[in-house]
Amino acid sequence: MNLKISASGFEDFPLLNEVPKQFSEYYIPGSEVISCVGGFGSFLQQYIDMGEISFTYCIFDIRDDVQFSISTLNPSLICHFCLKGRYEFEVKFIDRFNFLENQFNIYYTQSFQKSIFLKKGTQYVCMYISYPVSFILYALNFFPALDEFHSNIRSLNPASLKGNLKLNVQCIDFINKLIRSPFSYFTKNYQINISKRLLFAMLKQALENNTDQIKFMVEQVDTIHAAKEFIDGNLPYHFSIPHIARKVGINEQKLKKGFKEIFGMGLYAYRQEEILKMAKCEVEQTTKPVKQIALRNGYKNANNFSSAFKKRFGMSPLEWRKQACKYENCMQ
């Protein structure tokens, strides 16, 4: 981790390559760790190097007001996220930012020098991802409304997006996948893909930022995934959305909005899709009567099941079975 870190007003402090006990829940296996316990409090920085793309996940537990100075000589395109707490930081030659929880910005600088101002009695969680300039220039081609930002980076001028932006639930889901996934050579491509998708989601959010959006947290994205797992484990049974929301411990409105943003459809539509996919396998692979398949998959009325099946797959269950049999005979 090619960083220089200092804390104004405090003696030089030792940097350790271990995870302080109070931060163990945040540890990402496979990350490069830097930590410190000093007069100001303590912090943990975890660094994941995926090649051209890297990210740093930081947790600060502050007992006294402190200003950290962080610098590196490398040109940087940084996506910076505030996941917990509220703090100020200043990037030399760019701007002074005041971040609230669940806000982000993207900035470019030739020489990365940042000052972070933290207040005592608070825990802060933040993350920043470094992308190659070539990739951000490529991505910005799809967002002509961000042409000024694009032009500054092409000219190698310091630049940032205008104003701090709110993370939507899709962005938080991608962040959640990164910080919950142990890192290794075998998972690197997965994390690179998630990082690239996150950048496009942030640029899209920069165009559509809405101050009235529902606020989500990383932990609530875990809860939305738990709702999906609950549905998957109980497909034949119909549970109301309020029941599912209570079961996993989330506000009903957040569950509905978050589920649709993450999985691309509402809870009922998702359950219907999964039921029909399971039923299709039974139609193809068994000789069970359609009525029995319908009942096994939560349909009390076989006609309703057949109508839903035909709407989804373009033919009735019996027609689908007949076609599947012909295909299987042709393959023998």
C-alpha positions, -999 to 999 in steps of 0.1 A, spaced: 0 0 0 20 30 -13 6 56 11 20 81 36 -2 87 66 3 113 94 -19 127 122 -16 164 130 -10 171 166 1 136 175 35 120 177 46 96 150 26 65 155 35 29 146 16 13 117 9 -24 122 -1 -51 98 -28 -66 120 -65 -62 126 -73 -46 160 -98 -67 179 -125 -40 178 -125 -40 140 -126 -78 135 -161 -77 120 -149 -55 92 -119 -77 82 -118 -88 45 -97 -120 42 -70 -116 16 -66 -79 21 -34 -60 29 -39 -45 63 -25 -13 80 -38 -3 114 -29 19 144 -40 24 179 -28 59 192 -38 88 213 -64 100 188 -81 65 188 -76 38 162 -80 30 126 -79 1 101 -72 3 64 -76 -27 42 -62 -26 7 -73 -49 -22 -51 -48 -53 -68 -63 -83 -43 -50 -108 -53 -18 -125 -82 -14 -101 -78 -13 -64 -99 -4 -34 -93 7 2 -118 1 30 -113 23 61 -127 22 96 -118 50 122 -128 49 159 -119 84 171 -114 95 208 -100 130 201 -103 155 172 -77 147 146 -67 156 111 -51 128 90 -30 136 60 -28 108 33 -7 111 2 7 91 -27 26 102 -58 6 83 -83 -20 100 -105 -54 89 -92 -90 86 -103 -108 80 -71 -144 71 -63 -149 80 -26 -178 67 -5 -189 76 30 -206 45 45 -209 56 82 -205 89 100 -201 124 87 -167 140 80 -148 166 60 -119 160 38 -99 181 14 -82 170 -18 -53 193 -28 -60 212 -60 -96 200 -62 -121 209 -34 -131 206 2 -159 180 7 -183 176 35 -196 140 33 -228 127 49 -235 90 53 -242 72 20 -227 100 -2 -200 97 -28 -180 117 -53 -155 109 -81 -124 130 -85 -92 130 -105 -58 143 -95 -22 141 -108 -8 138 -72 -31 125 -45 -29 145 -13 -59 144 10 -66 157 45 -94 141 66 -110 160 95 -125 137 121 -144 146 153 -140 127 186 -165 102 199 -175 89 164 -169 59 143 -164 65 106 -165 40 77 -154 49 42 -141 33 11 -124 45 -20 -117 28 -53 -89 37 -77 -96 32 -114 -72 35 -144 -78 68 -162 -83 49 -195 -113 31 -180 -130 62 -167 -125 79 -200 -141 49 -218 -170 49 -193 -177 86 -197 -182 82 -235 -216 67 -225 -225 98 -204 -223 129 -227 -240 151 -201 -208 147 -179 -187 162 -207 -171 189 -186 -158 163 -161 -147 141 -191 -129 171 -207 -110 179 -176 -97 144 -171 -87 141 -208 -67 173 -203 -51 159 -171 -67 187 -150 -79 181 -115 -116 174 -115 -146 162 -95 -183 157 -100 -205 187 -90 -218 182 -54 -218 151 -33 -242 124 -46 -263 99 -29 -256 62 -32 -287 44 -44 -294 8 -34 -278 -7 -65 -245 11 -58 -247 -1 -21 -253 -36 -33 -221 -36 -54 -201 -21 -25 -216 -47 -2 -204 -75 -26 -169 -61 -25 -165 -57 12 -182 -91 20 -161 -111 -4 -128 -126 6 -101 -117 -19 -79 -142 -37 -64 -147 -72 -95 -169 -80 -120 -142 -70 -101 -113 -87 -121 -112 -119 -154 -113 -100 -143 -82 -80 -130 -64 -110 -164 -70 -127 -183 -57 -97 -160 -26 -95 -166 -18 -132 -204 -22 -128 -203 0 -97 -186 28 -117 -213 28 -144 -240 28 -117 -224 58 -100 -221 77 -133 -257 69 -140 -266 81 -105 -247 114 -111 -272 121 -139 -303 110 -120 -294 120 -85 -326 126 -65 -325 141 -31 -358 124 -22 -345 89 -26 -350 64 2 -318 61 23 -302 26 24 -273 13 44 -249 -16 36 -266 -37 64 -300 -32 48 -288 -46 15 -279 -78 34 -314 -78 47 -329 -75 12 -308 -104 1 -321 -123 32 -357 -116 19 -347 -131 -15 -334 -162 3 -366 -164 23 -387 -164 -9 -364 -190 -25 -368 -213 5 -406 -210 5 -416 -207 -31 -448 -228 -29 -461 -207 -1 -475 -172 -5 -463 -147 21 -474 -111 21 -447 -84 16 -454 -70 51 -448 -105 65 -415 -109 47 -404 -74 58 -411 -83 94 -394 -116 90 -361 -101 79 -364 -69 99 -367 -41 73 -392 -13 65 -417 -25 39 -412 4 16 -374 0 17 -378 -37 10 -400 -31 -21 -378 -4 -35 -345 -20 -27 -356 -55 -40 -367 -40 -73 -335 -20 -78 -312 -49 -69 -330 -78 -87 -348 -59 -114 -383 -69 -104 -407 -67 -75 -410 -95 -49 -442 -110 -64 -428 -109 -99 -396 -126 -87 -415 -153 -69 -437 -159 -99 -406 -161 -122 -388 -186 -99 -419 -208 -95 -424 -210 -133 -388 -219 -138 -391 -247 -113 -424 -259 -129 -408 -258 -163 -382 -283 -152 -409 -306 -138 -429 -303 -171 -397 -312 -191 -383 -340 -168 -414 -358 -154 -447 -372 -166 -466 -357 -137 -500 -343 -145 -502 -306 -150 -526 -303 -122 -502 -319 -98 -473 -297 -109 -496 -266 -105 -505 -276 -69 -469 -284 -60 -459 -249 -71 -485 -230 -52 -513 -228 -79 -547 -240 -66 -561 -237 -101 -545 -256 -130 -560 -232 -156 -543 -202 -139 -510 -221 -139 -513 -230 -176 -522 -194 -185 -492 -181 -165 -469 -207 -180 -480 -199 -216 -476 -161 -210 -440 -167 -197 -428 -194 -222 -450 -190 -252 -469 -223 -251 -489 -244 -227 -473 -269 -203 -484 -299 -224 -472 -282 -256 -438 -275 -239 -436 -311 -227 -443 -324 -262 -416 -302 -277 -391 -312 -250 -398 -349 -257 -392 -343 -295 -359 -325 -288 -347 -353 -265 -356 -379 -291 -337 -360 -317 -306 -359 -295 -306 -397 -289 
